[in-house]
Amino acid sequence: MSERAQSSSTLAKTARGTAWVVAWRMGTRTLGVISTLFLVRLLLPSDFGLLALALSFTQSVEALSWFGIEDALVRERDPQRSLYDTAFTLQLIRAITLTLLIMAAARPAAAFFNEPRLAVVVFALAFANLLDGFNNIGTVDFRRQFDFHLEFRLWIVPRFLGTVFVVVLAAITHSYWALVASVVVNRCLKLAAGYIMHPYRPRLGLQNWRHLMSYSLWTWLSGIIGILAGQSDTFMVGRLLDSTRVGFYSLGMEMASLPNTELVEPLGRSTFSAFSESRRLGQSAAPIWLRLCGSAALLVIPSAIGISIVAPNFLRVGFGAGWDSSVPVLQTMALFSATGLFGAVSGAYLYAYGMLRQIVLLRAVLVALRLALLALLLPRLGLQGAALAIGISAAIEQFAVSAMACHQLRIGLFRDVVPVLWRCLAATAVMAGVIQALGLGWGADFDDLSPYLALFGVALLGALLYLATLVLLWWLCGKPDGPETDILALARQGLAKAASVLGRAKPQSEAQDVR
């Protein structure tokens, strides 16, 4: 198989995997909204707050002990039975240790937060955490083999059944214990589903623990640094300003990260599998890196810039006029979030090929830079200063990680990257420039218009400008093979598959009509 055909096959599998992860996120959000609509009528706000506090506490402890054992298995060339057994045993040891730590900290946490009910809720969640230790480690094969549709089923079925359970139990009990029980039930269902869907049956053993931990230790250190970096801005905003500003800041940052959370993070999960496969097969990863970045950039970059442009009306439509203080944060951070794509793909490559030491050292240096920028800009510029500090440090991190990957892959900026990205960047610049020239962009006054009309009108205009410019540039260049070709090919495959599914469904429907 030629290099072009190999990378095309990998791109197609990665696109399908990303689509399934995106579907999981959308399904989770939909089920969350549906359950919330029912639960807010059955439970008190304090019930939700109690569970949120307990989950925040237990999940923080869990995050501090995440070792990335599954990732270590995904990247293995030929994992033997003993490696899976070792991974399961390490997973179980981690779960037991975490459970004991969480239980030991339950009463002190309840006293610290002055919430007596918290201790017993944390005990229950500690039991749920223990269940995770028995999960079937064999399901990691779904990621190794790009069977993300099976991973989707493994996640979504327990979530759906758990949602039904919590609504019914809340209607019966009207107690916060319905929320707690739903967490435990969801973990039980996922545990059972793992053993139903995969034939692996664990045995205890630590034969390969040194091999696994040589990789997992660095992922743990990287995760610790990530937690410190992720919480530093919120802590400093709360310390130097006030809790109300924290709310404005958090909302703006969350909305600015939508292109990354909804597109880039799912891409990163499936991309790790793609690079792990290229490593196992001894293929060059450079074509994969270029094609994944080029194709994803067609969606991510204009989306990020577009969110920055429509930020004021985006927040007014979604949350009301009371959140206008979040606008500068959203506008600023959305611009920087466009760089997240390259860092995610490059990070997946570096993790898959085991270059973790370099990432950990780089992230440690950049955490110090982030703290310095926050200390410099936050007191002077307020919330926008915090967004600038995070945006600048994040962009530097993304470009540094990308430079490391490109150096390893022998990818040149002007020789390889610019030819792949320039049409996307030019089309995005035309979109933003025309909207700004028409007085509809940053700083525009829409007080005389409905925020709905302003939002959807500008968004539609921006989308048309971007697509028209992109297609025109591609046509003028002679329709070369590149990101546009890949996106069109994936779209044709998707439409063909949809038509095939509908074609199979139609005869069945007609047969039922005849009967």
C-alpha positions as CSV (number, residue, x, y, z in Angstrom):
1,M,0.0,0.0,0.0
2,S,1.4,3.4,-0.9
3,E,2.1,6.1,1.7
4,R,-0.8,8.2,0.4
5,A,-3.2,5.3,0.6
6,Q,-2.0,4.4,4.1
7,S,-2.5,7.9,5.4
8,S,-5.9,8.1,3.6
9,S,-7.0,4.9,5.4
10,T,-5.7,6.2,8.7
11,L,-7.5,9.6,8.1
12,A,-10.8,7.8,7.4
13,K,-10.5,5.7,10.5
14,T,-9.6,8.7,12.6
15,A,-12.5,10.7,11.2
16,R,-14.9,7.9,12.1
17,G,-13.4,7.6,15.5
18,T,-13.7,11.3,16.1
19,A,-17.3,11.3,14.9
20,W,-18.2,8.6,17.5
21,V,-16.5,10.5,20.3
22,V,-18.3,13.7,19.3
23,A,-21.5,11.7,19.3
24,W,-20.8,10.5,22.8
25,R,-20.3,14.1,24.0
26,M,-23.5,15.2,22.3
27,G,-25.4,12.3,23.7
28,T,-24.1,12.9,27.2
29,R,-25.0,16.6,27.0
30,T,-28.5,15.7,25.7
31,L,-29.1,13.2,28.4
32,G,-27.8,15.7,31.0
33,V,-30.1,18.4,29.9
34,I,-33.1,16.0,29.8
35,S,-32.4,14.7,33.3
36,T,-31.8,18.2,34.7
37,L,-35.2,19.4,33.3
38,F,-36.9,16.7,35.4
39,L,-34.7,16.7,38.4
40,V,-34.9,20.5,39.1
41,R,-38.6,19.9,39.6
42,L,-38.1,17.0,42.0
43,L,-35.0,18.0,44.1
44,L,-33.7,21.1,45.9
45,P,-30.8,23.2,44.7
46,S,-28.9,22.2,47.8
47,D,-29.1,18.6,46.7
48,F,-27.3,19.4,43.4
49,G,-24.8,21.5,45.3
50,L,-24.1,18.6,47.7
51,L,-23.4,16.2,44.9
52,A,-21.3,18.7,42.9
53,L,-19.2,19.4,46.0
54,A,-18.7,15.6,46.6
55,L,-17.9,14.9,43.0
56,S,-15.4,17.8,42.8
57,F,-13.6,16.5,45.9
58,T,-13.4,12.8,44.7
59,Q,-12.6,13.6,41.1
60,S,-9.7,15.9,42.2
61,V,-8.2,13.0,44.1
62,E,-8.8,10.7,41.2
63,A,-7.1,13.1,38.8
64,L,-4.0,13.3,40.9
65,S,-3.5,9.6,40.6
66,W,-4.3,9.1,36.9
67,F,-1.4,7.0,35.3
68,G,-2.6,6.6,31.7
69,I,-2.4,2.8,31.8
70,E,-4.9,2.4,29.0
71,D,-2.9,4.8,26.8
72,A,0.2,2.6,27.5
73,L,-1.7,-0.4,26.1
74,V,-3.0,1.4,23.1
75,R,0.5,2.2,21.9
76,E,1.9,-1.3,22.4
77,R,2.9,-3.1,19.2
78,D,1.9,-6.6,20.3
79,P,0.6,-6.7,23.9
80,Q,0.5,-10.1,25.4
81,R,-1.9,-11.6,27.9
82,S,0.5,-10.9,30.8
83,L,0.5,-7.2,29.9
84,Y,-3.3,-6.9,30.2
85,D,-3.2,-8.8,33.5
86,T,-0.6,-6.4,34.8
87,A,-2.6,-3.4,33.6
88,F,-5.7,-4.7,35.3
89,T,-3.9,-5.4,38.6
90,L,-2.4,-1.9,38.6
91,Q,-5.8,-0.4,37.9
92,L,-7.3,-2.4,40.8
93,I,-4.4,-1.4,43.2
94,R,-5.0,2.3,42.2
95,A,-8.7,2.0,42.8
96,I,-8.3,0.4,46.2
97,T,-5.7,2.9,47.3
98,L,-7.9,5.8,46.1
99,T,-11.0,4.4,47.9
100,L,-9.1,4.2,51.2
101,L,-7.7,7.8,50.8
102,I,-11.1,9.2,49.9
103,M,-12.8,7.5,52.8
104,A,-10.1,8.7,55.2
105,A,-10.6,12.3,53.9
106,A,-14.4,12.2,53.9
107,R,-15.0,13.5,57.5
108,P,-12.3,16.2,57.4
109,A,-13.8,17.4,54.0
110,A,-17.2,17.6,55.6
111,A,-15.9,19.6,58.5
112,F,-13.9,21.9,56.1
113,F,-17.0,22.7,54.0
114,N,-19.3,22.8,57.1
115,E,-21.6,20.2,55.4
116,P,-22.3,17.2,57.7
117,R,-24.1,15.3,54.9
118,L,-21.0,15.4,52.7
119,A,-19.1,12.6,54.6
120,V,-21.6,9.8,53.9
121,V,-22.0,11.0,50.2
122,V,-18.2,10.8,49.8
123,F,-18.2,7.3,51.3
124,A,-20.8,6.3,48.6
125,L,-18.7,7.8,45.8
126,A,-15.6,6.1,47.2
127,F,-17.4,2.8,46.6
128,A,-18.3,3.9,43.1
129,N,-14.6,4.6,42.5
130,L,-13.7,1.1,43.8
131,L,-16.0,-0.4,41.1
132,D,-13.9,1.3,38.4
133,G,-10.9,-0.8,39.5
134,F,-12.7,-3.9,38.3
135,N,-13.5,-2.6,34.8
136,N,-12.6,-4.8,31.9
137,I,-9.2,-3.6,30.7
138,G,-9.7,-5.6,27.6
139,T,-12.0,-2.9,26.2
140,V,-8.9,-0.9,25.5
141,D,-8.8,-3.0,22.3
142,F,-11.7,-0.8,21.0
143,R,-9.3,2.1,20.8
144,R,-6.4,0.0,19.5
145,Q,-8.6,-1.3,16.6
146,F,-10.5,2.0,15.9
147,D,-13.7,0.3,17.1
148,F,-15.0,3.6,18.6
149,H,-18.6,2.6,17.8
150,L,-18.2,-0.2,20.4
151,E,-16.7,2.3,22.9
152,F,-19.7,4.5,22.2
153,R,-22.1,1.7,23.2
154,L,-20.0,0.9,26.2
155,W,-20.4,4.5,27.4
156,I,-23.9,5.5,26.2
157,V,-26.0,2.5,27.3
158,P,-25.1,2.8,31.0
159,R,-25.5,6.5,30.8
160,F,-29.0,6.2,29.3
161,L,-30.1,3.6,31.8
162,G,-28.6,5.6,34.7
163,T,-30.5,8.7,33.6
164,V,-33.8,6.8,33.6
165,F,-33.0,5.3,37.0
166,V,-32.2,8.7,38.6
167,V,-35.4,10.3,37.3
168,V,-37.6,7.5,38.6
169,L,-35.8,7.3,41.9
170,A,-35.9,11.0,42.4
171,A,-39.7,11.0,41.7
172,I,-40.1,8.3,44.4
173,T,-37.8,9.6,47.1
174,H,-37.3,13.4,46.4
175,S,-33.9,12.9,48.0
176,Y,-30.3,13.8,47.0
177,W,-29.6,10.0,47.4
178,A,-31.2,9.6,44.0
179,L,-28.3,11.5,42.5
180,V,-25.7,9.5,44.5
181,A,-27.3,6.2,43.6
182,S,-27.3,7.2,39.9
183,V,-23.5,7.5,40.0
184,V,-23.1,4.1,41.6
185,V,-25.6,2.5,39.2
186,N,-23.9,4.0,36.2
187,R,-20.5,2.5,37.3
188,C,-22.2,-0.9,37.9
189,L,-23.7,-0.9,34.5
190,K,-20.5,0.1,32.8
191,L,-18.7,-2.6,34.7
192,A,-21.1,-5.2,33.5
193,A,-21.2,-3.9,29.9
194,G,-17.4,-4.2,29.7
195,Y,-17.5,-7.9,30.4
196,I,-20.4,-8.5,28.1
197,M,-18.8,-6.7,25.2
198,H,-15.2,-8.1,25.5
199,P,-14.1,-11.7,26.2
200,Y,-11.0,-10.8,28.3
201,R,-11.2,-12.1,31.8
202,P,-8.6,-10.7,34.2
203,R,-6.0,-12.5,36.3
204,L,-3.9,-10.9,39.0
205,G,-0.3,-10.4,38.2
206,L,2.5,-7.8,38.1
207,Q,4.9,-9.4,35.7
208,N,5.2,-6.3,33.4
209,W,4.7,-3.5,35.9
210,R,8.1,-1.9,35.2
211,H,7.4,-1.7,31.5
212,L,4.0,-0.1,32.0
213,M,5.0,2.3,34.7
214,S,8.0,3.5,32.7
215,Y,5.4,5.1,30.4
216,S,2.6,5.8,32.9
217,L,4.8,7.6,35.4
218,W,5.5,10.4,32.9
219,T,1.8,10.6,32.0
220,W,1.1,11.0,35.7
221,L,3.6,13.8,36.1
222,S,2.1,15.5,33.0
223,G,-1.3,15.2,34.4
224,I,-0.3,16.8,37.7
225,I,1.2,19.7,35.9
226,G,-1.9,20.0,33.8
227,I,-4.1,20.2,37.0
228,L,-1.9,22.9,38.4
229,A,-2.0,24.9,35.2
230,G,-5.7,24.4,34.8
231,Q,-6.6,25.6,38.3
232,S,-4.1,28.5,38.6
233,D,-6.2,31.1,36.7
234,T,-9.4,30.5,38.6
235,F,-7.6,30.5,41.9
236,M,-5.9,33.8,41.2
237,V,-9.0,35.5,39.8
238,G,-10.9,34.5,43.0
239,R,-8.0,35.6,45.2
240,L,-7.4,39.0,43.5
241,L,-10.9,39.8,42.5
242,D,-14.1,38.2,43.8
243,S,-16.4,35.2,43.4
244,T,-18.7,37.1,41.0
245,R,-15.8,37.8,38.7
246,V,-14.9,34.1,38.9
247,G,-18.3,33.2,37.5
248,F,-18.0,35.6,34.6
249,Y,-14.5,34.4,33.9
250,S,-15.4,30.7,34.1
251,L,-18.3,31.1,31.7
252,G,-16.3,33.0,29.1
253,M,-13.5,30.5,29.3
254,E,-15.9,27.6,28.9
255,M,-17.6,29.1,25.9
256,A,-14.3,30.0,24.3
257,S,-13.1,26.4,24.6
258,L,-16.1,25.0,22.7
259,P,-14.2,24.3,19.4
260,N,-11.6,22.5,21.5
261,T,-13.9,20.5,23.8
262,E,-16.3,19.6,21.0
263,L,-13.9,19.0,18.1
264,V,-10.3,19.0,19.1
265,E,-10.5,16.8,22.2
266,P,-12.4,14.1,20.4
267,L,-9.9,14.3,17.6
268,G,-7.1,14.0,20.1
269,R,-8.5,10.7,21.5
270,S,-8.8,9.1,18.0
271,T,-5.6,10.7,16.8
272,F,-3.7,8.9,19.6
273,S,-4.9,5.6,18.2
274,A,-3.9,6.7,14.7
275,F,-0.3,7.5,15.7
276,S,-0.1,4.4,17.8
277,E,-1.1,2.3,14.8
278,S,1.5,4.1,12.6
279,R,4.1,3.3,15.3
280,R,3.1,-0.3,15.5
281,L,3.2,-0.7,11.7
282,G,6.5,1.2,11.3
283,Q,4.9,3.8,9.0
284,S,5.9,7.5,8.7
285,A,3.6,9.6,10.9
286,A,4.4,12.9,9.0
287,P,1.7,12.5,6.3
288,I,-0.9,11.6,9.1
289,W,0.1,14.8,11.0
290,L,-0.2,17.0,8.0
291,R,-3.5,15.6,6.8
292,L,-5.1,15.5,10.2
293,C,-4.1,19.1,11.0
294,G,-5.0,20.4,7.6
295,S,-8.5,18.7,7.5
296,A,-9.4,19.6,11.1
297,A,-8.2,23.2,10.6
298,L,-10.9,23.8,8.0
299,L,-13.5,23.5,10.8
300,V,-11.7,24.5,14.0
301,I,-10.0,27.8,13.0
302,P,-13.0,29.5,11.4
303,S,-15.2,28.3,14.3
304,A,-12.9,29.8,16.9
305,I,-12.6,33.1,15.1
306,G,-16.3,33.2,14.5
307,I,-17.1,32.7,18.2
308,S,-14.9,35.6,19.0
309,I,-16.7,37.8,16.5
310,V,-20.2,37.0,17.6
311,A,-19.4,36.8,21.4
312,P,-21.7,39.5,22.7
313,N,-24.8,38.2,21.0
314,F,-23.7,34.6,21.6
315,L,-23.8,35.2,25.3
316,R,-27.0,37.3,25.3
317,V,-28.9,34.6,23.4
318,G,-27.5,31.8,25.5
319,F,-27.4,33.3,29.0
320,G,-29.1,36.7,28.9
321,A,-27.8,40.3,29.2
322,G,-26.5,39.8,32.8
323,W,-23.4,38.0,31.5
324,D,-22.0,40.8,29.4
325,S,-18.9,40.9,31.7
326,S,-17.9,37.6,30.1
327,V,-17.7,39.1,26.6
328,P,-14.0,40.3,26.8
329,V,-12.9,36.9,28.2
330,L,-14.8,35.0,25.4
331,Q,-13.5,37.3,22.6
332,T,-9.9,37.1,23.7
333,M,-9.7,33.5,24.6
334,A,-11.6,32.3,21.5
335,L,-8.9,33.8,19.3
336,F,-6.2,31.9,21.0
337,S,-8.2,28.6,21.1
338,A,-7.7,28.3,17.3
339,T,-4.1,27.1,18.1
340,G,-5.3,24.2,20.2
341,L,-5.7,21.9,17.2
342,F,-2.0,21.8,16.4
343,G,-1.0,21.2,20.0
344,A,-3.6,18.4,20.4
345,V,-2.4,16.5,17.3
346,S,1.2,17.1,18.1
347,G,0.7,16.0,21.7
348,A,-1.0,12.8,20.6
349,Y,2.0,12.0,18.3
350,L,4.6,12.7,21.1
351,Y,2.6,10.6,23.6
352,A,2.1,7.7,21.2
353,Y,5.8,7.6,20.4
354,G,6.8,7.9,24.1
355,M,8.4,11.3,24.1
356,L,6.9,12.2,27.5
357,R,10.0,13.5,29.2
358,Q,10.2,16.5,26.8
359,I,6.5,17.3,27.2
360,V,6.7,17.2,31.0
361,L,9.7,19.5,31.1
362,L,8.1,21.9,28.6
363,R,4.8,22.1,30.5
364,A,6.6,22.7,33.8
365,V,8.4,25.7,32.3
366,L,5.2,27.0,30.8
367,V,3.3,26.7,34.1
368,A,5.8,29.2,35.6
369,L,5.3,31.5,32.6
370,R,1.5,31.3,33.0
371,L,1.7,32.2,36.7
372,A,4.1,35.1,35.8
373,L,1.7,36.5,33.1
374,L,-1.3,36.2,35.4
375,A,0.5,38.1,38.2
376,L,1.4,40.8,35.6
377,L,-1.8,41.2,33.6
378,L,-4.6,40.3,36.0
379,P,-4.2,43.2,38.4
380,R,-3.8,45.7,35.5
381,L,-6.5,44.5,33.0
382,G,-8.9,42.4,35.1
383,L,-10.7,39.5,33.5
384,Q,-9.4,40.3,30.1
385,G,-5.9,40.3,31.5
386,A,-6.4,36.8,32.9
387,A,-7.7,35.7,29.5
388,L,-4.7,37.2,27.8
389,A,-2.3,35.5,30.2
390,I,-3.9,32.1,29.7
391,G,-4.2,32.6,25.9
392,I,-0.6,33.7,25.4
393,S,0.8,30.9,27.6
394,A,-1.5,28.3,25.9
395,A,-0.5,29.5,22.4
396,I,3.2,29.3,23.3
397,E,2.6,25.8,24.6
398,Q,0.8,24.7,21.5
399,F,3.4,26.1,19.1
400,A,6.3,24.6,21.2
401,V,4.7,21.1,21.2
402,S,4.0,21.4,17.5
403,A,7.6,22.5,16.9
404,M,8.8,19.5,18.8
405,A,6.6,17.1,16.8
406,C,7.5,18.7,13.4
407,H,11.2,18.5,14.3
408,Q,10.9,14.8,15.1
409,L,8.8,14.2,11.9
410,R,11.1,16.4,9.7
411,I,8.2,18.6,8.7
412,G,9.1,22.0,7.4
413,L,7.0,25.1,8.1
414,F,7.2,26.7,4.6
415,R,7.9,23.5,2.7
416,D,5.0,21.4,4.3
417,V,2.7,23.2,6.7
418,V,2.0,26.5,4.8
419,P,0.9,24.7,1.6
420,V,-1.6,22.7,3.6
421,L,-3.0,25.6,5.7
422,W,-2.8,28.8,3.7
423,R,-6.2,28.5,1.9
424,C,-7.9,27.9,5.3
425,L,-6.1,30.9,6.9
426,A,-6.8,33.1,3.9
427,A,-10.5,32.3,3.8
428,T,-10.8,32.9,7.6
429,A,-9.0,36.3,7.2
430,V,-11.4,37.2,4.4
431,M,-14.4,36.2,6.5
432,A,-13.3,38.3,9.5
433,G,-12.1,41.2,7.4
434,V,-15.4,41.6,5.4
435,I,-17.5,41.3,8.5
436,Q,-15.4,43.9,10.3
437,A,-15.5,46.2,7.3
438,L,-19.3,46.0,7.2
439,G,-19.4,47.1,10.9
440,L,-20.7,43.7,12.1
441,G,-17.6,42.4,13.8
442,W,-15.7,43.3,17.0
443,G,-17.1,46.4,18.7
444,A,-20.3,46.4,16.6
445,D,-23.4,48.0,18.1
446,F,-26.5,45.7,17.7
447,D,-28.7,47.5,20.3
448,D,-31.4,48.2,17.6
449,L,-31.5,44.5,16.5
450,S,-32.7,41.4,18.2
451,P,-29.7,39.4,19.5
452,Y,-31.1,36.3,17.8
453,L,-31.1,38.1,14.4
454,A,-27.7,39.6,15.0
455,L,-26.2,36.3,16.1
456,F,-27.6,34.1,13.4
457,G,-27.3,36.7,10.6
458,V,-23.6,37.4,11.2
459,A,-22.9,33.6,11.7
460,L,-24.6,32.8,8.4
461,L,-22.8,35.6,6.6
462,G,-19.5,34.5,8.0
463,A,-20.0,30.8,7.0
464,L,-20.9,31.8,3.5
465,L,-17.9,34.1,3.1
466,Y,-15.6,31.5,4.4
467,L,-16.9,28.6,2.3
468,A,-17.1,30.7,-0.9
469,T,-13.5,32.0,-0.4
470,L,-12.1,28.6,0.4
471,V,-13.8,26.9,-2.6
472,L,-12.7,29.7,-4.9
473,L,-9.0,29.5,-3.8
474,W,-9.1,25.7,-4.1
475,W,-10.5,26.0,-7.6
476,L,-8.0,28.7,-8.7
477,C,-5.2,26.4,-7.5
478,G,-6.4,23.6,-9.7
479,K,-8.2,21.6,-7.1
480,P,-5.0,20.1,-5.6
481,D,-5.0,17.1,-3.3
482,G,-5.2,18.5,0.3
483,P,-7.5,19.1,3.2
484,E,-10.4,20.1,0.9
485,T,-10.1,16.8,-1.0
486,D,-10.0,14.9,2.2
487,I,-13.1,16.6,3.6
488,L,-15.0,16.0,0.4
489,A,-14.0,12.4,0.3
490,L,-15.1,11.9,3.9
491,A,-18.4,13.7,3.2
492,R,-19.1,11.4,0.2
493,Q,-18.4,8.4,2.3
494,G,-20.7,9.6,5.0
495,L,-23.5,10.3,2.5
496,A,-23.0,7.0,0.8
497,K,-23.2,5.2,4.2
498,A,-26.3,7.1,5.1
499,A,-27.9,6.3,1.8
500,S,-27.1,2.7,2.3
501,V,-28.7,2.6,5.7
502,L,-31.8,4.4,4.4
503,G,-31.8,2.0,1.4
504,R,-31.9,-1.0,3.7
505,A,-34.6,0.5,5.9
506,K,-36.9,1.4,3.0
507,P,-37.5,-2.1,1.7
508,Q,-38.3,-3.3,5.2
509,S,-40.8,-0.4,5.6
510,E,-42.4,-1.3,2.3
511,A,-42.6,-4.9,3.2
512,Q,-44.4,-4.0,6.4
513,D,-46.8,-1.9,4.4
514,V,-47.5,-4.8,2.1
515,R,-48.2,-7.1,5.1
